[in-house]
Each structure stands twice: as C-alpha cells, then as structure tokens.
Amino acid sequence: MDSLVVRVNDDILNIDEKFHLDDSIVSLQYRRVPSDIQHEFNTNGTVIPITLNGDNTYTLPCKSKLVIKGQIRRADNNAAFAAEDEITLINNAMMYLFSGMEYSLNDTSIERVAPCLGQVSTMMSYLSQPDDFNSSEGLRYCCCKDTSVNASSIEFEESGNNAPAAHYRPTKNQEYNSGFATRKRFLFSSDPRGSFSFSIPLSNIFGFAEYKKVIFGMKHSLKLTRCGDNDALYHAAGVPDGKVDITDISWYMPIVKPSPEYIVGLRSLIEERKSLPLMFRARTPNTTPVSQNRLFNWRIGVKGGAEKPRWIIIGFQTAKSLNQTANPALFDHCNVRKASITLNNTNSYPSIELPSNFASNNYDMFYDMLVDFKKEYYGIDSLVGGSQVNFPTFKALFPIFVFDVRKQDDQLKNGVMDIVSYFEFDDNVPANTIAICLVISDRLYNLSSDGQNMGVISL
C-alpha cells in the first residue's frame, strides 16, 4: 500500500522556500493603432483595415482589444431617442455590425471569422463566460444577456389607483427583459443620449488569441467588413428604427519590452533561423437555410491536413435577422428531437442516440453537452465558474447544440475530413429558419526567420 502513496507536507512548513522574482519584462504598454481609414465607418460593405507595423517590437496580440465608439440615433431624423423609447443595442452588438473579421501576419491570413460573426461570437460567449459576467465586466463589451424574448425595460406594471389600497401587491411585468433594460439604461445614461465606447478583447473574436506568446517584428493586420445596423439594434413595436453611427475604431496592441538578458535569448532564436510553432484552435463559421420539413442533413464542410475539427457548435434562428423587432442574439430549438454529427460517414458523435422532447422538458442530455464544453475546452470546473445558460433558458432562449468530436480513430486522423450534421425535429421547421455552425479545429503554422525578420509558413 505504501508504494501507492506519495507523502507530502503542508506548505507552511517550507520556511526555506526561495522567493520567485520575475523581472523578465521591463514594460508592457498599449499602443493605440487607428484604422487606416478615418471615414466610411457606416457604409454597408466597407472593408475597414487596421495595420500595425511591428518592426523591431515585441507584440502580444492575445491581450489586444478593439475599441469602438459611436452613438445610436433615430434613422428617420438623426436625432437621439427619447428616454421612453424602448430601443437599445442587442447583446454583443458590436460584432453584429460586421459580417466578418480577418487577422493577418505579414499579409498571410491567419484566421477569418465570417459569415455570422455576431452569432458565433455570441454562442462562444454563452458557452465560455460565467453568469456573473453579465453583471460585472460584460457591459464593457456591450454584453448583458437577455432574460426574455421581449424588448421591455419596464419591470413592474403601472398600478393605477390601486397602490394605496390595503394588501396591494406590485405586479411584475411578464415581458420584462433584464438584459435589455441594463443595456438601455447604460446607453441612455450618456450625454448625448445613446453614446457608447466599447472595448472588445480579440479573444472574444479569434481563436488565434489563444496563442499566448510575444511575436517579434511582424506586421499585424485586421480587416473588418461593415454590414447594416438592423441586426445590432432591438426595439419594441411602434418605436422607430434606429441606426448605429460609428465614429472611431481603434486597435490597442500591447508592446512588450523584455529585459536585456531576455532580448539576447529571443534574438538568438531569430538569428539562428529557428522555426517556431504557432498553434491555436481556429473558429470557422458557416450558415445555411433550413427547409420546412422534419429532417435536416447538412454537409458542413471538408477539412484535411493538420486542421482537424474538435468541436462542432450549431444553433437555429427563425426570422431573427434584418429586422429591428427581432433579436439575433437569441436562438430557437425548433423542437429538435435527435441530433448528431458524422465524420467521413463513419464515426458518429454522440455515438448513441439522444432523443429529446422540448415540449415535455426532456432535453437534459443536450444541455449537458453545452455545460461540458467550458470544462473540456478551458479546463474550468463548474464549481469554479458556472454557465450563463441555466437549464430553463437553454430551452427558452439559448438552445445551442455542442458536439465534442475530439476522440477520433486512426482512419480519421489522416486525410480529408467530411463533416455532416443530422437533425430530426418533432414538427416541420418554421419558415425563415437558418442554421449557424461554428467549427473549432486545430490550426498550426510555423513562424520562420531569415536571420533578421520573422515570417509565416503554413503547415
């Protein structure tokens, strides 16, 4: 038995433990990088480039962030909305102002998240952030999740003449949406009304932000493709449509200055022409319309080489786009009965059928797959940080179907990967329904050197 036991001692007895001193970095300062154009921020289809020439500098893109400033106003007369108007930006609205974003190093495209940038970044937020994110730092990103499908910031019904009466009880407004109310209150507290400045970490957008190392001497480029405003705004019936007037887009990039002895070591790697691995989990979106029947088979795509799918995330939305009285930050379960993913028409995920019935609240296995993602992807136990999506709201607001496809046999580890999703519904899918998919897959590059500068080679 003793051979199976490792004896340890309490840390308070380690009185001779050495002090850990880290002085490897002299400074870490953010540099503001304005967009290459200073106008046309609000024209549908405009590509907005932002470029940082990182000559002789160590950059840390994983900690970089986009700062977007602007104001929401009435579309008909350009005036600010009245205080009583029930309108605000949707949850994660900044990402719905762009159809896609692309990150490049030395003009080599590293990752492109398009189409459906808004929906897929919202799904990732629901899957990864804890519930208190909405009441703490989330609003800095324009993130505060909805608690109902309604555009209502009024928490209690008007009492009329009943308030003074004995045994009076206030009546809760059944359409009240706490997330909507919080976002509206924040926007409408500004002067001029509707003004905003949101700071979005690149980790909310790109899987590339998982690369936690400095990059030396390379040009970093972002391309943001502007789309219309309708998906970013949400209002009640009878309220005039709004518009989003972006006045500034800037990229804040950390510039790292290592201590002299570390500069010598880092420079030697470059001078020796070492090949440095750059690996992360890339995010690739896709979307397709869903026909009005009970079966839906979707060939999502084909991947090969070193890029292997690890998670497939799918959500459905019915009539939630291009209309400011709809909310594309919410999803629909469409009465899914069965769901699975196959790779190369052989391996099925999950390996057994998980029949559900949303009408009778039988969807716990699909919910478990959503909750497990955070633990498996980030290594965060549910005791440390819970999910934004509780069990009832999975059905009502955020039915997101997560398929863990990491376990693959030898046949799937080499060659082309064909990805197909299979869904069966209890009823015909409603008209104007789309499916949105996010494939998370391994992506590996090499950072190479010519002895003086770094470059990128794809494996």
Secondary structure, 3 states (H helix, E strand, C coil): CHHHCCCCCCHHHCCCCCCCCCCCEEEEEEEEEECCCCCCCCCCCCEEEEEEECCCCEECHHHCEEEEEEEEEECCCCCCCCCCCCEEECCCHHHHHEEEEEEEECCEEEEEECCCHHHHHHHHHHHHCCHHHHHCHHHHHCCCCCCCCCCCCCCECCCCCCCCCCCCCCCECCCCCHHHHHHHHHHHCCCCCCEEEEEEEHHHCCHHHHCCCCEECCEEEEEEEECCCHHHEEECCCCCCEEEEEEEEEEEEEEEEECHHHHHHHHHHHHCCCCEEEEEEEEEEEEEEECCCCEEEEEEEEECCCCCEEEEEEEEEECCCCCCCCCCCCCECCCEEEEEEEECCCEEECCCCCCCEHHHCECHHHHHHHHHHHHHHHCCCCCCCCCCCCHHHHHHCCCCEEEECCCCCHHHHCCCEEEEEEEEECCCCCCCEEEEEEEEEEEEEEEEECCCCEEEEEC
